[in-house]
Amino acid sequence: MKVLFIGEIVSKAGVFTIKKVLPGLKKEKGIDFVVGNGNGVTGGFGMGKNHALYLRKLGLDAITSGECVYYKKDMVPFIPKASFLIRPANYPPGSPGRGWGVYNVGDEKVAVINLLGQSGYQRVHLSNPFSYVSELIKRVKEMTPHVIVNFHATTTAERQTMAHVVDGSVSAVIGTGTKALTADACLMEKGSAMITDAGRTGSLQSVGGLESETEINKFIYQIPERSQDAWDQLELQGVLLDLDDKGKARSIETLRIPCEERPDDSTDNR
């Protein structure tokens, strides 16, 4: 089974890049299942209902998130109805949505688990993801050996620690959260694939996928200002996983696919 994990999709430019690059990539690589992190799809912070539905239409089979999952008001009533959307599993019991999902891929199944780290998030304070991740994985593996964990966190230490905690019990642990593709993709000692950060999809000539001047002003003057989309040097980033029948990772390949096209009308600039 070949699974594509797309690094955090940022703003309209990220959605546009998915639209233009993903169809050809799926055909070229023979991809069976596509997961993407959508924590910054709508304006760089959170994901609205319309963007979620559009990404599903463009070919994403599952969309994970992070600390911004409930930032857009229309997501709160929508997420429980959308099985392809996954919030961090360590939100309190009863929070809208689900922290993991199991999906059919031909005659097989693949599970996707989303977890949020604890360091660096001022607006959310969730349960310790390390405390019960093993029990969660054990429950999910009753349904399928193919298990992908997306650990969304701000620190390298947390993400690499999680990779060592779950090594051998999942197919892969994919870090997101800093929107910067790392160079440490590898197969770990006990058979799980890992990468500290799968990067971002959208503009590379930007601050985290957003227009740089506005983000610079926020740091200098400490005055809140609405972030703006950036459109220079569009690229799809992520990793391609090859999993065997027992759920072990055979390989992990880092992907950087440039998008040379630009929107030519309002229908493309979603």
SERO-4910 file (N, C-alpha, C, O; in steps of 0.05 Angstrom, whole numbers):
BEGIN
 pado doro    nc1    nc2    nc3   cac1   cac2   cac3    cc1    cc2    cc3    oc1    oc2    oc3
  Met    A     17    -24      0      0      0      0     18     25      0     37     27     16
  Lys    A     11     44    -18     26     69    -19      9     91     -8    -13     96    -17
  Val    A     19    105     13      5    126     27     21    152     24     44    153     30
  Leu    A      7    173     15     19    199     13      9    216     37    -15    218     41
  Phe    A     28    227     51     22    247     72     31    274     63     55    278     58
  Ile    A     12    293     60     18    320     51     23    338     74      7    340     93
  Gly    A     46    352     74     52    371     95     32    393     97     16    398     78
  Glu    A     31    407    120      9    426    126      2    444    103     19    458     91
  Ile    A    -23    443     95    -33    459     73    -41    486     83    -58    489    100
  Val    A    -27    507     72    -30    534     82    -44    552     62    -34    557     40
  Ser    A    -67    562     69    -82    583     55    -91    574     27    -88    551     19
  Lys    A   -102    594     13   -112    588    -15    -90    578    -33    -95    562    -51
  Ala    A    -66    588    -29    -43    579    -46    -38    550    -42    -31    536    -61
  Gly    A    -41    540    -18    -37    511    -12    -59    494    -26    -53    474    -38
  Val    A    -83    504    -24   -106    490    -37   -102    490    -68   -106    469    -81
  Phe    A    -93    512    -79    -88    514   -108    -66    494   -116    -68    481   -136
  Thr    A    -45    492   -100    -23    474   -106    -33    445   -106    -25    430   -123
  Ile    A    -50    438    -86    -62    411    -86    -77    406   -112    -74    385   -124
  Lys    A    -93    425   -119   -110    422   -143    -93    416   -168   -100    400   -185
  Lys    A    -71    430   -171    -55    428   -195    -35    405   -195    -28    394   -216
  Val    A    -25    397   -171     -4    377   -169    -13    349   -163     -3    330   -173
  Leu    A    -33    347   -145    -40    321   -134    -50    300   -155    -41    277   -154
  Pro    A    -67    307   -174    -76    287   -194    -53    273   -208    -52    249   -210
  Gly    A    -34    289   -218    -11    277   -232      7    261   -214     18    240   -222
  Leu    A     10    270   -190     27    256   -171     16    229   -163     30    209   -161
  Lys    A    -10    228   -159    -23    203   -152    -20    182   -175    -14    159   -170
  Lys    A    -23    192   -199    -20    174   -222      9    165   -225     15    141   -230
  Glu    A     28    183   -223     56    177   -226     67    157   -206     82    139   -212
  Lys    A     59    161   -181     70    145   -159     52    121   -152     60    104   -135
  Gly    A     29    118   -164     11     96   -158      1     97   -129      0     77   -115
  Ile    A     -7    121   -120    -15    125    -92    -43    114    -87    -62    118   -102
  Asp    A    -46    100    -64    -71     87    -57    -88    103    -38   -112    102    -38
  Phe    A    -74    120    -21    -89    134      0    -74    160      6    -49    161      6
  Val    A    -89    182     10    -77    208     13    -87    221     39   -111    223     44
  Val    A    -68    228     56    -74    243     81    -60    270     79    -38    273     68
  Gly    A    -73    291     89    -61    317     90    -67    331    116    -89    327    127
  Asn    A    -49    348    126    -55    364    150    -67    390    141    -55    405    126
  Gly    A    -91    396    152   -106    420    144   -108    441    165   -126    457    165
  Asn    A    -89    442    184    -90    460    206    -90    490    198    -99    507    213
  Gly    A    -78    496    175    -76    524    167    -88    530    140    -80    548    126
  Val    A   -108    514    132   -119    517    105   -133    544    101   -129    557     81
  Thr    A   -149    552    120   -166    576    116   -152    600    129   -153    604    153
  Gly    A   -139    616    113   -126    640    122   -102    635    139    -92    653    152
  Gly    A    -92    610    139    -68    604    155    -73    594    183    -55    584    196
  Phe    A    -99    595    191   -106    588    219   -133    573    219   -154    586    217
  Gly    A   -132    547    220   -157    531    221   -166    524    193   -152    529    173
  Met    A   -189    511    192   -200    502    167   -231    505    167   -244    496    185
  Gly    A   -241    519    147   -270    523    145   -283    499    130   -269    483    117
  Lys    A   -309    497    133   -324    475    121   -320    473     91   -315    452     80
  Asn    A   -321    496     77   -320    496     48   -292    486     39   -290    471     19
  His    A   -271    495     52   -244    486     45   -241    456     50   -229    441     35
  Ala    A   -253    446     72   -251    418     78   -265    401     56   -254    381     47
  Leu    A   -288    410     48   -303    395     27   -288    396      1   -288    377    -14
  Tyr    A   -276    419     -5   -262    422    -31   -237    405    -31   -231    392    -52
  Leu    A   -222    403     -9   -199    386     -8   -207    357    -11   -193    341    -24
  Arg    A   -229    349      1   -239    322     -3   -245    317    -32   -239    295    -42
  Lys    A   -257    336    -46   -263    333    -74   -238    331    -91   -237    318   -111
  Leu    A   -216    344    -82   -191    344    -97   -175    318    -93   -155    314   -107
  Gly    A   -184    301    -75   -172    275    -73   -160    268    -46   -147    247    -44
  Leu    A   -163    284    -25   -154    276      1   -173    257     14   -197    263     16
  Asp    A   -164    234     23   -181    214     36   -185    220     66   -205    212     77
  Ala    A   -165    233     78   -167    240    107   -152    266    111   -132    271     98
  Ile    A   -163    283    129   -150    308    135   -147    311    165   -166    310    180
  Thr    A   -122    313    174   -116    317    202   -115    347    209   -117    364    191
  Ser    A   -111    353    234   -111    381    242    -91    386    265    -71    372    267
  Gly    A    -98    405    282    -80    412    304    -94    430    324   -118    427    329
  Glu    A    -79    449    335    -91    467    355   -111    486    344   -127    498    359
  Cys    A   -113    489    317   -131    508    305   -157    495    295   -172    507    280
  Val    A   -162    470    303   -183    454    291   -211    468    294   -228    465    277
  Tyr    A   -215    482    316   -241    494    321   -241    525    317   -260    538    325
  Tyr    A   -221    535    304   -219    564    300   -241    575    282   -249    598    286
  Lys    A   -250    560    263   -271    569    245   -298    558    255   -302    534    259
  Lys    A   -317    576    260   -342    569    273   -357    547    259   -370    530    272
  Asp    A   -357    547    232   -373    527    218   -361    499    220   -374    480    212
  Met    A   -337    496    230   -325    470    233   -336    455    257   -338    431    257
  Val    A   -344    470    278   -354    457    302   -378    439    297   -378    416    306
  Pro    A   -399    449    284   -422    431    278   -417    411    255   -431    391    253
  Phe    A   -397    418    238   -393    401    214   -375    377    219   -380    356    208
  Ile    A   -355    380    236   -335    359    239   -346    332    248   -336    311    240
  Pro    A   -367    332    265   -378    305    273   -391    290    250   -394    266    251
  Lys    A   -399    305    229   -413    293    206   -393    283    185   -401    269    166
  Ala    A   -368    291    186   -349    286    165   -328    266    174   -310    273    189
  Ser    A   -331    241    165   -313    220    175   -284    223    165   -266    211    176
  Phe    A   -280    240    144   -253    244    133   -237    265    149   -213    268    145
  Leu    A   -250    279    168   -237    299    184   -229    287    211   -245    274    224
  Ile    A   -205    292    220   -195    281    245   -183    304    262   -165    318    253
  Arg    A   -193    306    286   -182    326    305   -162    311    323   -161    286    323
  Pro    A   -145    325    338   -127    312    357   -143    295    377   -162    304    388
  Ala    A   -134    270    380   -148    251    398   -146    258    427   -162    248    443
  Asn    A   -127    275    435   -124    282    463   -140    307    471   -135    318    493
  Tyr    A   -159    316    454   -179    335    463   -197    321    484   -198    296    483
  Pro    A   -211    336    501   -227    323    522   -249    305    509   -259    312    488
  Pro    A   -256    284    523   -279    267    514   -304    284    510   -310    302    527
  Gly    A   -318    280    489   -342    295    483   -337    319    464   -356    331    455
  Ser    A   -311    325    458   -306    346    439   -316    338    411   -316    314    405
  Pro    A   -326    357    396   -337    350    369   -316    336    352   -292    342    353
  Gly    A   -325    316    336   -308    302    318   -295    277    330   -303    268    351
  Arg    A   -275    267    316   -262    242    324   -232    245    322   -222    260    306
  Gly    A   -218    231    339   -189    233    340   -174    213    323   -150    214    320
  Trp    A   -189    194    311   -177    175    293   -199    164    274   -223    167    280
  Gly    A   -190    153    252   -209    141    233   -197    117    219   -173    115    217
  Val    A   -214     99    211   -206     75    196   -220     76    169   -244     80    167
  Tyr    A   -204     73    147   -214     77    120   -208     53    103   -187     40    105
  Asn    A   -226     47     85   -223     25     66   -204     34     43   -207     55     32
  Val    A   -185     16     37   -167     21     14   -167     -6     -1   -151    -24      5
  Gly    A   -184     -8    -21   -188    -33    -35   -198    -54    -15   -218    -50     -2
  Asp    A   -184    -76    -14   -191    -98      4   -179    -95     32   -183   -111     50
  Glu    A   -163    -74     36   -150    -69     62   -161    -44     75   -178    -30     64
  Lys    A   -151    -39     99   -159    -15    114   -134     -1    124   -113    -14    129
  Val    A   -136     25    128   -114     41    140   -127     59    161   -148     70    157
  Ala    A   -113     61    183   -122     78    205   -104    103    207    -80    102    202
  Val    A   -116    126    213   -102    151    217   -108    161    245   -132    165    252
  Ile    A    -88    167    261    -91    178    288    -78    205    288    -56    209    277
  Asn    A    -92    225    300    -81    252    303    -77    258    333    -95    253    349
  Leu    A    -54    269    339    -48    276    367    -35    304    367    -22    312    348
  Leu    A    -39    319    389    -28    345    392     -8    346    415    -13    335    437
  Gly    A     15    359    410     35    362    431     26    382    452      5    395    450
  Gln    A     43    385    473     36    402    495     51    428    496     42    448    507
  Ser    A     75    429    486     92    453    488     84    474    467     79    468    444
  Gly    A     84    499    476     81    522    458     53    530    450     50    548    434
  Tyr    A     32    516    460      5    524    453     -8    538    476    -12    527    498
  Gln    A    -14    564    472    -24    581    494    -55    580    496    -66    585    517
  Arg    A    -68    573    474    -97    574    474   -110    547    479   -135    546    484
  Val    A    -95    525    479   -106    499    485    -88    485    505    -64    488    504
  His    A   -100    470    523    -86    454    543    -98    427    544   -118    422    557
  Leu    A    -86    408    529    -98    382    526    -84    361    543    -64    366    556
  Ser    A    -96    337    543    -85    315    558    -58    307    546    -52    312    523
  Asn    A    -41    295    563    -15    286    555    -17    265    533    -28    243    539
  Pro    A     -8    270    509    -11    250    488      5    224    492     -2    203    481
  Phe    A     26    226    508     43    202    513     30    183    533     37    159    535
  Ser    A     10    193    549     -1    177    570    -18    153    561    -19    132    573
  Tyr    A    -32    158    538    -51    137    530    -48    129    500    -65    115    489
  Val    A    -26    139    487    -23    133    459    -21    103    454    -31     93    434
  Ser    A     -8     88    472     -5     59    468    -32     45    469    -36     27    452
  Glu    A    -50     52    487    -76     40    489    -93     47    464   -108     30    454
  Leu    A    -90     72    454   -105     80    430    -96     64    406   -112     54    391
  Ile    A    -69     60    403    -59     45    381    -68     16    383    -75      4    363
  Lys    A    -68      5    407    -76    -23    410   -105    -27    401   -112    -47    389
  Arg    A   -122     -7    408   -150     -8    400   -153     -7    370   -169    -23    358
  Val    A   -139     11    357   -141     14    328   -130    -10    313   -141    -17    293
  Lys    A   -109    -23    324    -97    -45    310   -114    -70    311   -108    -90    298
  Glu    A   -135    -70    327   -155    -92    325   -169    -92    299   -181   -112    291
  Met    A   -169    -69    285   -183    -66    259   -164    -67    235   -173    -75    213
  Thr    A   -139    -58    238   -120    -59    216    -92    -56    226    -87    -43    246
  Pro    A    -73    -69    212    -44    -65    220    -32    -40    208    -10    -32    216
  His    A    -46    -27    189    -36     -3    176    -45     21    192    -68     30    191
  Val    A    -26     33    207    -33     55    225    -13     78    221     11     75    223
  Ile    A    -24    102    214     -9    126    210    -15    145    233    -39    151    237
  Val    A      5    154    247      2    174    268     12    201    259     36    203    251
  Asn    A     -5    222    259      4    249    254      6    263    281    -15    269    294
  Phe    A     30    269    289     35    283    315     41    312    309     62    319    298
  His    A     22    329    315     24    358    310     35    372    335     21    372    356
  Ala    A     59    383    334     72    394    357     91    416    349     98    418    325
  Thr    A    100    432    368    117    455    361    147    449    365    164    463    354
  Thr    A    153    428    381    181    423    387    191    398    374    177    378    372
  Thr    A    216    399    365    229    375    354    230    353    375    226    329    369
  Ala    A    236    360    400    239    340    421    214    323    425    215    299    427
  Glu    A    190    337    425    165    322    429    160    303    406    153    280    410
  Arg    A    164    313    381    158    296    358    177    273    356    168    251    349
  Gln    A    202    277    361    221    254    360    217    235    382    220    211    379
  Thr    A    209    245    406    202    227    428    179    209    421    179    185    426
  Met    A    158    221    409    134    205    402    142    183    382    132    161    383
  Ala    A    160    190    363    169    170    344    181    146    358    176    123    350
  His    A    197    150    378    210    128    393    190    113    410    192     89    413
  Val    A    170    127    421    150    114    437    133     94    421    127     72    431
  Val    A    126    101    396    108     84    380    123     67    360    110     52    346
  Asp    A    149     69    359    165     53    339    158     23    343    160     12    364
  Gly    A    152     11    320    145    -17    320    116    -24    324    108    -46    318
  Ser    A    101     -5    334     72    -10    338     54      4    317     30     -1    316
  Val    A     66     22    301     51     35    280     68     33    254     91     27    254
  Ser    A     54     39    232     68     40    206     86     64    203    108     62    193
  Ala    A     76     87    213     91    112    210     81    132    230     58    133    237
  Val    A    100    149    239     93    173    255    103    197    240    128    200    236
  Ile    A     85    215    232     92    238    216     87    263    232     65    268    242
  Gly    A    109    279    236    107    303    250     98    326    233    105    328    209
  Thr    A     82    344    245     75    370    232     74    390    255     76    384    278
  Gly    A     73    416    247     70    437    267     88    461    263     81    483    272
  Thr    A    111    457    250    129    480    245    130    488    216    144    507    209
  Lys    A    116    473    199    114    480    170    141    482    156    145    496    137
  Ala    A    161    466    166    187    466    154    196    437    150    199    422    170
  Leu    A    200    429    125    207    401    119    234    394    130    254    408    125
  Thr    A    235    373    146    261    364    158    274    343    141    262    331    123
  Ala    A    300    338    146    316    320    130    321    293    143    340    279    137
  Asp    A    304    286    163    309    262    178    290    239    173    287    221    190
  Ala    A    276    239    150    259    216    143    274    190    143    296    188    131
  Cys    A    264    170    157    279    145    159    261    122    168    238    127    177
  Leu    A    271     98    166    259     74    178    273     70    205    297     68    206
  Met    A    257     68    226    268     65    253    275     36    259    269     18    243
  Glu    A    288     32    281    299      6    288    278    -16    289    284    -39    281
  Lys    A    254    -10    299    234    -30    301    214    -31    278    194    -46    279
  Gly    A    219    -15    257    203    -18    233    184      3    226    171      2    205
  Ser    A    181     24    243    163     46    236    179     67    220    202     72    224
  Ala    A    165     80    201    176    103    187    171    128    204    151    129    218
  Met    A    189    148    201    184    173    216    197    196    201    216    193    185
  Ile    A    186    220    206    198    245    199    189    266    219    166    266    228
  Thr    A    207    283    227    201    303    248    180    323    238    162    331    253
  Asp    A    182    332    213    162    350    202    160    346    172    180    346    157
  Ala    A    135    342    163    130    337    135    128    362    118    122    361     94
  Gly    A    134    385    130    135    410    115    108    423    111     90    419    126
  Arg    A    107    439     90     82    453     84     76    453     54     95    450     38
  Thr    A     51    457     47     43    459     19     31    486     14     12    494     27
  Gly    A     43    501     -4     36    529     -9     61    544    -17     78    534    -31
  Ser    A     63    569     -8     85    586    -16    110    581      2    108    581     26
  Leu    A    133    578    -11    158    575      4    171    602      9    185    606     29
  Gln    A    167    622     -9    178    649     -5    158    664     12    143    681      2
  Ser    A    157    658     38    137    668     56    145    663     85    166    652     90
  Val    A    129    671    104    132    664    132    111    643    138     88    649    144
  Gly    A    120    618    138    101    596    144     78    594    124     56    585    132
  Gly    A     83    602     99     62    601     79     46    627     77     28    628     60
  Leu    A     52    647     93     37    672     93     54    695     84     79    694     87
  Glu    A     42    716     74     56    739     64     75    751     85     66    756    107
  Ser    A    100    755     77    121    760     97    118    787    111    123    789    135
  Glu    A    112    808     96    111    835    108     92    837    131     99    849    152
  Thr    A     68    826    128     49    827    150     59    811    174     56    821    197
  Glu    A     71    788    170     81    772    192    104    786    206    107    784    230
  Ile    A    121    799    190    144    814    202    133    837    220    144    841    242
  Asn    A    113    851    211    102    873    226     91    863    253     93    877    273
  Lys    A     79    840    253     68    829    278     91    825    299     87    831    322
  Phe    A    113    815    289    136    810    308    148    837    317    155    839    341
  Ile    A    149    857    300    162    882    307    144    899    325    153    909    346
  Tyr    A    119    902    317    102    921    331     82    909    350     69    923    366
  Gln    A     80    882    350     62    868    369     33    877    367     18    876    386
  Ile    A     25    885    343     -3    894    338    -16    872    321     -7    866    299
  Pro    A    -39    861    330    -53    840    314    -61    851    287    -71    873    284
  Glu    A    -56    835    267    -63    842    239    -70    817    224    -58    796    228
  Arg    A    -90    819    206    -98    795    191    -76    786    172    -66    802    157
  Ser    A    -70    761    174    -49    749    156    -59    749    127    -83    747    122
  Gln    A    -41    750    108    -47    751     80    -35    726     66    -14    716     74
  Asp    A    -48    717     45    -38    695     29    -12    702     15     -9    725      6
  Ala    A      6    683     12     30    687     -4     29    668    -28     19    645    -25
  Trp    A     40    677    -51     37    661    -75     63    656    -89     63    645   -112
  Asp    A     86    662    -77    112    659    -91    123    631    -85    122    621    -62
  Gln    A    133    618   -106    146    592   -105    128    571    -91    133    562    -69
  Leu    A    107    563   -105     89    544    -95    101    516    -96    114    509   -116
  Glu    A     95    500    -75    106    473    -75     89    455    -57     79    463    -36
  Leu    A     86    430    -66     74    409    -49     96    394    -35    115    384    -48
  Gln    A     95    393     -9    115    378      7    101    356     22     77    358     29
  Gly    A    116    335     28    105    313     44    122    289     41    146    290     34
  Val    A    111    266     48    125    240     46    108    219     34     84    219     37
  Leu    A    121    201     20    108    178      8    116    153     23    140    147     25
  Leu    A     97    138     34    102    114     49     95     89     33     74     89     19
  Asp    A    111     69     34    105     43     22    103     23     45    122     17     59
  Leu    A     79     12     49     73     -6     71     68    -35     61     56    -39     41
  Asp    A     79    -54     77     74    -82     69     47    -92     81     33    -77     94
  Asp    A     41   -117     75     15   -128     84     11   -129    114    -11   -130    124
  Lys    A     33   -129    129     32   -131    158     33   -103    171     34   -101    196
  Gly    A     33    -82    155     32    -55    166     60    -44    171     62    -21    181
  Lys    A     81    -58    164    108    -47    168    115    -29    144    107    -34    122
  Ala    A    131     -9    150    139      9    129    163     -2    114    183    -10    126
  Arg    A    161     -4     88    183    -13     71    201     10     64    226      7     60
  Ser    A    189     34     61    205     57     54    190     83     60    165     82     63
  Ile    A    205    105     63    193    131     65    209    150     48    234    151     49
  Glu    A    195    165     31    208    182     11    198    211     15    174    216     15
  Thr    A    217    230     18    209    258     20    202    269     -7    216    263    -27
  Leu    A    181    284     -9    172    295    -34    172    326    -33    163    338    -14
  Arg    A    182    338    -55    180    367    -59    173    371    -88    190    369   -106
  Ile    A    147    376    -93    137    378   -121    130    408   -126    110    417   -115
  Pro    A    145    422   -143    138    450   -149    113    452   -166    106    434   -182
  Cys    A     99    474   -162     75    481   -178     81    507   -193     84    528   -181
  Glu    A     84    504   -219     92    527   -236     68    544   -243     71    567   -251
  Glu    A     44    534   -241     20    549   -249     12    570   -228     20    568   -205
  Arg    A     -3    590   -237    -14    610   -220    -44    614   -226    -52    609   -249
  Pro    A    -59    623   -207    -88    627   -213    -92    647   -236    -78    668   -236
  Asp    A   -109    641   -254   -114    659   -276   -142    672   -275   -148    689   -291
  Asp    A   -158    664   -255   -184    677   -251   -194    670   -223   -181    655   -208
  Ser    A   -216    682   -215   -227    679   -188   -235    651   -181   -236    644   -157
  Thr    A   -241    634   -201   -249    606   -195   -226    589   -186   -230    570   -171
  Asp    A   -202    597   -194   -178    582   -185   -168    591   -158   -157    576   -143
  Asn    A   -172    617   -152   -162    628   -127   -182    624   -105   -195    643    -96
  Arg    A   -185    599    -96   -205    592    -76   -194    598    -48   -208    593    -28
***
